[in-house]
Amino acid sequence: MSSSKERRGKNWGAGILAAGILALAISAQAAAPATAMLVAGCSGCHGDRGISAGVSMPSLSGQRKEYFVVAMKGFRNGARPATVMGRLAQGYSDAEIEAMGDFFAAQKPVRQGAAVDAKLVEKGKAVFYKQCKYCHLDNSQLWGLMHQRGEFDRQCRNCHKASGPDAKDDIPIIGGQWLKYLEAQMADFKDGKRKMSADKAQKLKPLSRDDLRAVAHFCASQTAE
């Protein structure tokens, strides 16, 4: 009798476990189409999988999730100036924004291949390495690429705690981004239309509009990977 009860108990436990696993699988399958539906609304402007075809529209493919979330919430609460995005972002919850951020971060970054001026690229490279690299790093890529290799911890952290990639969540991948978009965003920073950290403001202050244009050409010329 005891053996029969034990078997029934084991079978009951196994059934509960199987049901739980099945529920998780169904939940995961449901989440994928739900996320696909969310990001489908972005494709009209930002392209399939976030690869934009418009020269003034940023690509989102491979963009860092943390930056995407900060940007979307900034659009939603009005902290970041926008026209269309300010209205669209209000339709998404925090959870939906997080899911969209996961989706775009998982995509392969693509260099847009915008036509750049070789002389401006060289000038922009010099300005970038002097003023910008401690946050955006080599090739104007996300700091995380360096952080993951431990180079920042070994080489930079002691001196660059404030200006380096220490727990920052608002530094995007800009290498390979559309030139027109980069130029527009830099102009917004210069004109005070976009808020920035005190550190960024300090770095930006001595740069002329020609300097910023050159930096945009340099960043646009880089690979996105």
C-alpha positions, 0 to 999 in steps of 0.5 A: 500500500505504501509503495502504491502511495509513493508511486502516486505521489511521484507521478503527481509530482512529475505531472506538476513539473511537466505542467510547469515546464509546458507552461513556461514553454507556452509563455516563451512562445507567446512572448516571441510573437508579442515582441515581434508585434511590438517592434513591427511598429518601429519598422516603418521608420527604423527598418526591418530588425532596426536597420534603417533605410532613411539617412536621418533615421537612426538604425536600432539594430545592435543598439545597447538595451540600456541606451534604448530604454533610457531613450524611449523613456526620455521620449515618453516623459518629454525629457528628450525633445521629439515630434513623432517619437514623443507621441509614440513612446507614450503608448508603451509600458516599461515592460514593453520598452524593455522587451523591445530593447532586448530585441534590438540589442540581439540584432547584428549591428550594420554600418549604414555606409553613408558617403563621408569626406575623407579629410573630415574623417581624419579631422574628426578622428583627431577630435574624437580621440582627444574629446570623446574616446573615454566614453565612446571608445575606439571606433566610436563603439559602445564602451561595453566592448572594451569593458567586457575584455577588462581593458577599462578595469586594467587601464583606465578606471583609476583615473577615469571613474567619472568620465569612463564607462563606469555604470553609465546607461546612456552611451549608445553605439554610434559607429556606422550610424547614419551621417545626417542623424549624427550631425543632427544630434550633435547640433542638438547637443551644441544648441542645448536642445538635448540634455547631457551629463556635465562631463559631456558638456565639458567635452563638448564646450570647446568644440566648434560646429566644424569640429562636430561635423568632422566627428560625425563623419569619423563616426559614420565611417566606422564599422558598427561591430 
